[in-house]
Amino acid sequence: MKIGFFGFNNGPLADPDAMAAVLRALEACGFESAWTGEHVVLIDPQEPPSPVPPDFPMLDTVAALAFAAGVTSRIRLASGIILLAQRNPVVLAKELSGIDRLSRGRLIFGVGVGYVEREFETIGVPYAERGARVTEHIETIRTLWTEEQPRFDGRFTRIAGVQQKPMPVQQPHPPIVIGGMSDAAYRRAVRQGNGWYGFAQGVDAAAASVRGLERAARHEDRPASLGELEITVTPDRPVDRDLAKRYEDLGVSRLVLLPGRLTGEEGAGAVRFVEETAATLGL
């Protein structure tokens, strides 16, 4: 079982010293990956379904990944997740190719659709188009990452007669992990993803998602080039070895752990969480 950490750009970790400390602790303690969280804006005042208060600090995913690339050497660096419909895919392909280069091939590209309608209104992207945009943007970015002379003719993006170099280090491209617990997300993961990611899932919910992915696989064509679908889950509670084994028995390959409410100045609580988790799980 691979073990990751969620939210190294959020809350008290949205500080350079705190972020560097937790990233170095993750590497020293044997974690496999570090994952960002993302909301470009937050609703003020908070109202459902917005997940956190409006003054909750979240550093930009690309900026946080670039910083992480500079203070680590081994751990994988993941967007968990980029709300892809809110992004320009040509610009994002360039930014993330740079992350993969600067990290010497350690990027995991996690994407999702998003669910807070007023965020889309603020950014100027029609909420009803978010699924179609994500589906197309994935292929736009894949084209820019893999084709020497990229050409793409889509509904939202057209590419011809341009170059975007350098390409990512990883071949054919950094792994694409598609998040979401809807049937549409399961289908998208089967068709387009190297992996799937479920957030805040207990064992029963994760089992339901695995069944959803299996249903999707019976109806969707999966390119052989994507390989076996890797399943990643953020559990909804603290994890010990027994609970990790229950997820593993479902077919989950990676757990991305959420530290909960952090205490201590400058994220010291996050470092304690990393060290205690490593001891508990025997990393």
N, C-alpha and C positions, 0 to 999 in steps of 0.2 A: 504494500500500500504506500503510495506517495502521499506526503503530508505537506500542505501549503498553509499559508497565512493570509487572511483576508483583511484588506483595508489599511495598508501601510501608508496611504496618503490622506487619511481621514482623522478627524477629531484632534486629540493631542499629538498625533503623529504628523499633522500638517505643519511641521516645524523641521528645519533642516537637521538640527542636532538629534532630535527625537527619531526622525526617520532614519538617519544614518545608523543610530544605535540599534534600532530594531532590525534593520536589514543585516547588519553585521552579526547580530545575535542569531538570526535565522540561519545564516551560513555556517556559523560556528557550531550550531546545535544540530545540524543535519537535516534541516527542512529542505524540501525539493523545490519549492516555488513561493513567490510573494505576489499577491494579487491586489490591484487597485479596486476601489469602488468609484462609481461615477454618477453624479447629477450635475449638469452644467449650471443650472439655477435651482433654487428651492422655493417652494411656495410660502409666501408671507401674507397673513399668518398661516401657520401649518394647518392643513386640512387633509383628510383622506383623499387619495391614497398616498400622499407624500410621506416618505418614511421617517424623516428626521426634521427637527426644528430648522427654521430659516437661517439661523446664525451658526449652524453646524459647519465647521470648516472642511472643505474638500478641495485639495489641490488638483489641478488638471491632470488627467491620466497621462498624457504624453509627456508633460513636464516631469511628473513623478517617475515615470519609467526611465527617462533620460538621466535623472539624478541617481536612480537606483543602479543603472548601468555603470556609473562612475564610482560607486562605493562598494560594489560587489564584484566577484570574479567567477562564481560557480552557479549560484542559485538562478533558477529560471524566473523570468519577469513577465507577468501576465496582466492584461487588461481584464478586469473582472466586474463589470463588463463595460465596453464602450457602447453607448447608445447610438448605434450606427446610422439610424435614419436621421439623426440630428447633425451628421457630419458630411462634409464634402469628401467623397471617396477618393478623388484624385489627390487632394491635399493630404488626406489621412494616409494613403498608401505611401507617399513620400516621407511623412513623419515617422511612420512605423518601420519602414525600410531602414531609416537612419537608426532607430532604436536597435534593430537586429544587428546592424553593422557595429554600432558602438558597444554592444554587449557581446560581440563575437558569437552571435547565433543563439541567443537565449530567450528570444521573445516567444510568448504564447499570445495569440490574437483572440481574445474573448469578446464576443459581440452579442447584443440583444436588441430587442425591439423598443422597450420602454413602455410605461403604463400611466404616466402622469400627464394628462392632456394639456394642462396649462404650461408645462415646460415646452411642449411643442409649439404652442401658440406664441410664446415669448421668442423662441428661436426663429419662427416663421416657416415651420414645416407642417403641412397638413397632417393632423393626427390620423386621419383615415388612410393615409398613404404609407404609414410607417412600416407595415409588413412588406409591401411591395418594394419600398426603398431598400430595406435590409437585404432582401433576396437579391436584388440587382446589384447593390453596392458590394456585396461579397464577391460577385463575379467580376465587377469592375476592378477591384483591388487585386484579385487573383490574376487577372489579365496583365495588369501593370507589373506584378511581381514575377511573372513567368515568361512573358513574350518579349523577344528581342525587339520586335517592331509592333508594339501593341495596337490592336484595333478592337473597338467595342462599339456597338450600336444599340443603345438601350433607350428606355423611356426617359430616364433621368440624366444619363451621361452618354456622350459620344466621344470616342477617342480615335484619332487617325492622324498620321503625319507628325507625331511627337515622340520624344524619348523621355524616360524617367530613370536616371541612373544615380547611384549604384542600386542594384537589386539587393534583396536581403541575402544574408549569408546562407541561411537554411534553404535546402533544396528538397522538393520543388518550391516550397515557400514555408514560412512559419506556420505551425499548426493553428488551424482555425477552430475555435471552440464556441459552440452556439448555445446560448442560455435561454431558459424559459420553460415553463411547465404546462404550456398549452399544446393541443394537438398540432397546431401550426408550427410551433417551435420544434416538436419532435420530428415532424416531416422535414423541416428545414435542416435539422441536424443530420438526418439520414442522407438527404440529397447533397448537402454542401459542406458538412463539417467533418473535421478529423475527430472532433469530440463534442460532447454535450455537457452542460453545466446546470445543476439545480441548486437553488439558494434556499437556505434555512429549511431543510427537509429532514424530518425524522425518518426512522427506518421504514415505517409504513408508507410514508409519502414517497420516499426514494424507490421503494418496491413498485408503487403505482406508476412512477415515471419510467422505470425500466420496462414495465409492461406496455406503457404508451410508446416507447421507442421500438419495442418488438412489433407492435401493431403497425407502426409506420413503416418498418422495414419490410413488412409483407406486401406493401402497396407502392413503395417508392423505389425507383432505380437508384442504386448507390454506385458511383464510379469506383472501380477497383483501385484507382490511384489514391483514394482517400484512406485505404486500409481499414482496419477494424475500428469501430467507433469506441473511443475512450470515454468513460463516464466519470465525471467529477461532481462532487456534492459538497456543499457547505452544510454541516449538521446544524440542527436547531438547539443543541445543548452541548455541554462539555463532553469530551470523548476520552474513554479509557481503552485499554487493549481489547476488552470484550466487545465494546460497542464498535470499535473499528473493524473487528472480525465480522460482525453482523453485516456491516456495509460491504465488506469484501465479498462475503458469501452471495450478495445480490449481484455482483459483477462490477461494483464501484472500484475504480482504479486509483482515484485520488480524493482525499478529503482536504478541503480548504477551510481551516478553522477560524472562527470568529472569536476574538478575545473577549467580547462583551464590554461592559462598562469599564474603561480603564481608569486606574487611579495612579497617583504619583506624578510628580512634576516632569514635564517634557517626555511623557510616555514611558517612564520607568516601569509602570505597571505592565506595559506590553512586553518589555524585556523579561520580566519575571514570568509572565504567561508563557513566553517562548521557552525559557529554561525549564519551567515546571512541566510543560507539555512534553518536551524532549525526554525528560526523565520518566514520565508516566508511560510514554509509548515506546521507550527504548530506542530512540533514534541514534 
